[in-house]
Amino acid sequence: MSKFNKSIIKIIKEIGPAVAILLATIFISTFITEFTFTSGVRAIWLNIVRFFRLSLVLTLPLLLLPAVCSLLQGFFNSGDRNLVQVQTERNPNCHPMKSWVIRPIQGIGLAMLVATKLMDLLQVYTGSRISVDIIFPPREFNPWNFITATAVGLAISLLLSFLWSLDDLGIRLYNRKTKELKMIGRYLGVFLPILAGFYGIVSHFENYTQFVAAKYLSQMVIILYPPFVVFNVLYSHYLIKQEAVLLGRLRTAPGLVLVNRQNEDSTSKP
């Protein structure tokens, strides 16, 4: 078996939970009851199209990640600060807990946070209360919803992939003056989207009963979960192949030398 075929089989195994959730969603909405805002035979193609559309919107921006790194590295590599790679913190591989639980929930939380902020902006612009129904999947194709969802997906993909790459490659901010190493994206990428996103969405369900709000919220999570699993798995494989390119774009090599020298100095002292 060729190396390429082995990679494809590995990716299919790693996105297994996403496929399982998608198939379960199609079965329930087609044969049992309305689920994820659709039902009947129509649910088969609608769920499949929605899954591939969201997956593409999230994964295609990975091709822009090197450009994002080049654009943002100047903000960190300035003055006494440098981006450095700590090899002991490097961990770019897929892990079940990270790929199937933590990071999909991060992405869903961030998506809900962005949706909440868009609703708040619309309320300010229109001067009236915006119903949470606006973020539900439309029954029919809506160009405005498609454009908005694509733009939001692009922004979320670039933000998360950038923060994740800093964490997975062991990138830290090194201060040559104070000799301190600081993490950049780990806690921002974990706690902020989850807490703020889910809280923001729940606060907009004031016109619904707790049961209905929980039902709709869970269905939104189920819709978004498979694409975010696919996104994280493909991101991990992309990161491994493009690590050298990303490190070069982030200009981490000079900082790596500085950290190594600092470690050597500390170990040489009696």
C-alpha positions in Angstrom: 0.0 0.0 0.0 1.4 3.4 -1.0 2.1 6.1 1.5 -0.6 8.3 0.1 -3.2 5.5 0.6 -2.1 5.0 4.1 -2.5 8.7 4.8 -6.0 8.7 3.4 -7.0 5.7 5.5 -5.5 7.3 8.6 -7.5 10.5 8.0 -10.7 8.5 7.5 -10.2 6.8 10.8 -9.4 10.1 12.6 -12.6 11.7 11.3 -14.6 8.7 12.3 -16.7 10.4 15.0 -17.6 13.2 12.5 -18.9 10.6 10.0 -20.8 8.7 12.8 -22.5 11.8 14.0 -23.4 12.8 10.4 -24.9 9.4 9.6 -26.9 9.4 12.9 -28.2 12.8 12.1 -29.3 11.8 8.6 -31.0 8.6 10.0 -32.9 10.5 12.8 -34.1 13.4 10.6 -35.1 11.1 7.7 -36.8 8.2 9.4 -37.7 9.3 13.0 -38.4 13.0 13.5 -37.4 16.5 12.5 -33.8 17.0 13.6 -31.2 19.6 12.9 -33.9 21.8 11.4 -34.8 19.4 8.6 -36.8 16.2 8.1 -37.8 13.6 5.5 -36.0 12.5 2.4 -34.8 16.1 1.9 -32.7 15.7 5.1 -30.4 13.2 3.3 -28.9 15.6 0.7 -29.3 18.7 2.9 -27.2 17.3 5.7 -24.6 16.0 3.3 -24.4 19.3 1.4 -24.3 21.3 4.7 -21.5 19.1 6.1 -19.3 19.4 3.0 -20.0 23.1 2.6 -19.0 23.9 6.2 -16.0 21.6 6.1 -14.7 23.3 3.0 -15.3 26.8 4.4 -13.2 25.8 7.5 -10.4 23.9 5.8 -9.6 25.8 2.6 -8.3 28.9 4.6 -5.5 26.7 5.9 -3.8 27.5 2.6 -3.6 31.1 3.8 -2.0 30.2 7.2 1.6 30.9 6.0 0.5 34.3 4.9 -1.2 35.0 8.2 2.0 33.9 10.0 4.1 36.3 7.9 1.6 39.1 8.5 1.5 38.7 12.3 5.0 37.8 13.1 6.1 41.4 13.1 3.7 42.2 16.0 5.5 39.6 18.2 9.1 39.9 16.9 9.7 43.5 17.9 11.9 45.2 20.5 13.2 42.8 23.1 10.6 40.1 22.1 11.1 37.1 19.8 9.0 34.1 18.9 10.8 30.9 19.8 10.1 27.2 19.5 10.4 25.1 22.7 10.9 21.5 21.5 9.6 20.0 24.7 6.3 21.7 24.2 5.9 20.7 20.5 3.0 18.4 19.9 1.5 18.6 16.4 -0.1 15.2 16.2 -3.7 14.2 16.4 -5.0 13.0 19.8 -8.5 11.7 20.4 -9.3 14.1 23.3 -7.9 17.1 21.5 -9.2 16.3 18.0 -12.6 14.9 19.0 -13.6 16.9 22.1 -11.6 20.0 23.1 -10.9 21.7 19.8 -14.3 21.0 18.1 -15.9 22.5 21.2 -13.5 25.5 21.0 -14.5 26.1 17.3 -18.3 25.7 18.1 -17.9 28.1 21.0 -16.1 30.7 18.9 -18.7 30.3 16.1 -21.4 31.1 18.6 -19.5 34.0 20.0 -19.2 35.5 16.6 -22.9 34.9 15.9 -23.8 36.6 19.2 -21.7 39.7 18.3 -23.3 39.9 14.8 -26.7 39.8 16.4 -25.7 42.5 18.8 -24.5 44.7 15.9 -27.7 44.1 14.0 -29.7 45.1 17.0 -27.7 48.4 17.3 -28.1 49.0 13.6 -31.9 48.3 13.4 -32.7 49.6 16.8 -34.9 46.5 17.6 -34.5 43.1 19.2 -33.1 40.5 16.8 -34.5 37.0 17.3 -32.1 34.1 17.7 -33.9 32.5 14.8 -31.6 34.4 12.5 -28.7 32.1 13.2 -30.7 28.9 12.5 -30.1 27.1 9.2 -32.5 28.6 6.6 -35.2 26.4 5.1 -34.3 27.6 1.6 -31.0 28.9 0.1 -30.4 32.5 1.2 -27.5 34.3 -0.5 -27.0 36.7 2.4 -26.8 33.8 4.9 -24.4 32.0 2.7 -22.1 35.0 2.4 -22.2 35.7 6.1 -21.6 32.1 7.1 -18.7 31.9 4.7 -17.1 35.1 6.0 -17.5 33.9 9.6 -16.1 30.5 8.8 -13.1 32.0 7.1 -12.3 34.3 10.1 -12.8 31.4 12.6 -10.6 29.1 10.6 -7.7 31.5 10.3 -7.9 32.6 14.0 -8.1 29.1 15.4 -5.5 27.6 13.1 -3.0 30.4 13.9 -3.5 30.0 17.7 -3.4 26.2 17.5 -0.2 26.3 15.4 1.5 28.4 18.0 0.5 26.0 20.7 1.2 22.7 18.8 4.6 23.8 17.5 5.7 24.9 21.0 5.9 28.6 20.0 6.5 30.9 22.9 7.2 34.6 23.3 10.7 35.2 24.6 11.8 38.4 26.2 15.5 38.9 25.9 15.5 41.5 28.6 13.6 39.6 31.3 14.5 36.1 30.0 10.8 35.1 30.3 8.9 32.7 28.1 5.2 33.3 27.7 2.4 31.3 26.0 0.4 33.1 23.5 -2.7 31.3 22.3 -3.4 28.3 24.6 -5.8 29.8 27.1 -7.2 32.4 24.8 -8.0 29.6 22.3 -9.6 27.3 24.9 -11.6 29.2 27.5 -12.7 32.4 25.9 -14.7 30.9 22.9 -16.3 28.2 25.0 -17.5 30.4 27.9 -18.3 33.6 26.1 -19.8 31.8 23.0 -22.2 29.5 24.8 -23.2 32.1 27.3 -23.9 34.7 24.6 -26.1 32.3 22.6 -28.1 31.1 25.6 -28.8 34.7 26.6 -30.6 35.3 23.3 -33.0 32.4 23.9 -35.1 34.5 26.2 -38.3 34.0 24.2 -38.0 30.2 24.4 -38.6 27.7 27.2 -35.6 26.1 28.7 -36.4 22.8 27.0 -36.8 24.3 23.5 -33.7 26.4 24.0 -31.6 23.3 25.0 -33.1 21.4 22.1 -32.2 24.1 19.5 -28.7 24.7 21.0 -27.9 21.0 21.0 -29.0 20.7 17.4 -26.7 23.6 16.4 -23.8 21.9 18.2 -24.5 18.6 16.3 -24.6 20.5 13.0 -21.2 22.1 13.7 -19.4 19.3 15.3 -18.6 17.1 12.3 -17.1 20.0 10.2 -15.0 21.1 13.1 -13.7 17.6 13.6 -12.7 17.4 9.9 -11.1 20.8 10.1 -9.0 19.9 13.1 -7.8 16.6 11.7 -6.9 18.1 8.3 -5.2 21.1 10.1 -3.0 18.6 12.1 -1.9 16.9 8.9 -1.3 20.2 7.2 0.7 21.5 10.2 3.1 18.5 10.2 3.8 18.8 6.5 4.2 22.6 6.6 6.0 23.0 10.0 9.3 24.2 8.5 7.4 26.7 6.3 5.4 28.1 9.2 8.5 28.3 11.5 10.2 30.3 8.8 7.3 32.6 8.3 7.2 33.2 12.1 10.9 33.8 12.1 11.5 31.5 15.1 15.1 30.4 14.4 16.9 33.3 16.0 14.8 33.1 19.1 15.4 29.3 19.3 19.2 29.9 19.5 18.7 32.4 22.3 16.6 30.0 24.3 19.1 27.2 23.8 21.9 29.5 24.9 19.9 30.5 28.0 19.3 26.9 28.9 23.0 26.1 28.5 24.0 29.0 30.7 21.7 27.9 33.4 22.9 24.3 33.4 26.6 25.3 33.4 26.2 27.2 36.6 27.4 25.3 39.8 
